[in-house]
Amino acid sequence: MNDMNDLFKVIVKKKVVPIIVEFCLEESLEVIIKPQAFPDVDWDVTLKISDIKKAVEVGVFLRENRIDVAGFDPQKNKKPATLKKGKEDLKEEETEIQSKDNPNEKSIF
């Protein structure tokens, strides 16, 4: 990785900082922690990641601890929910299709 892509930034609350520091010590990751100017309750945590294996470990750690990554909007990556149709809905659709196919046929709908 080059110098531009090996830094990974997260913005966290003060109570999460010790958890991240402990993880970085266990995984031997270089970390820079700075207070944010505004809002003053958040902290910038920058991790230096040297290889893809460490990147995956950091990603798993952040997801397990529900820590959001700076500049990443999880709403953009969510897939739209698909509705599963029940048997009654499918039967209604079939009768509608049949009545459209045969307009002379009488239907109770």
N, C-alpha and C positions, 0 to 999 in steps of 0.2 A: 504494500500500500504506500501511496505517496503521502507527503506531509499534510496535504489538504484534506484527505479522506480518512486519516487515522484518528481524528479527534471526534468524539461523540459527545454531544451536549444534551443535558437534561436540566429542567428547572423543577426544583422540589421545595417543599416546605421544610422548616428547620427540624421538625421531628423525624424526617426521613434521612437526614444527613448521616447519622450514626450507622444506619442500616447499610447505606451505600459504602461508607468507609470500611466497615467490617467486610463486606463483599470484596472490595478492592484489595484489602490486605490478604484475604484468603486466596484470591486469584492472581496476586502479584501484578495488579494493574496500576499504572500511574494515573493519579487523579489530581485535579485542580478544583478547589472549592472557593467560590467568591460570593459575597452577598450581592444581591441585585439592588440597584439604586431605587427602582420603583417597580412594583410595590416592595417595600422593605421587609416583607415577611418571607419572600422567596429567595432561594439560593441557586446560583449557577453552578452546576457540577459538570466538569469536562473530563471525560475518560479518554485515555490514549490506548487505542486498540491496535495491536500489531499484526494480527492474523484473523482469518475467517472463523477459526474455532473459538477464539476469544469473543468475537462479535456475536456469535450464536449464543454463547454462555451469557453475555451481557443482555441480549435480547430476551432470553428465557427468564433471567433474574428480574428484569424490569417488568415483564408481563406478569410473573407470579406475584410481584409486590404492587402491581397496579400503579406503576410510575409512568407518567406520560413523557414522551420524548419531545423536545423543543422543535417546533416547525413541522410536526407530524399531526395531521388531523385524522383521527380514527374514523370519523364520520364519512370521509371520502372513500375509505376502503371497505365499508360495509356493503354487503350485497343486499339488494332489496328482498324482503321477505316474500316467499311464494305461498299462496294459499292452497292447501290441499282440499280437494273437493270430496265431499262425502257421496255415498251411494245415491241419496235422494237428489242431490244436485245434478249428478250425472243423468239420472232418469228424466229429470225435468228438461235438461238440455236435449236429450234424445227425442222427447216428444215434440219439442219446439222445432227441431231439425226435420222430423218427419212431417209435421204440419206445413212447414215451408216447402218441402219437396212435393207434397201432394195437397195443393190448395183446394181441390174439390172434396177432399175427405173431411168429414165432420170430426170435430175434436171437442172434448169437454173444456178445453182451455181457451 
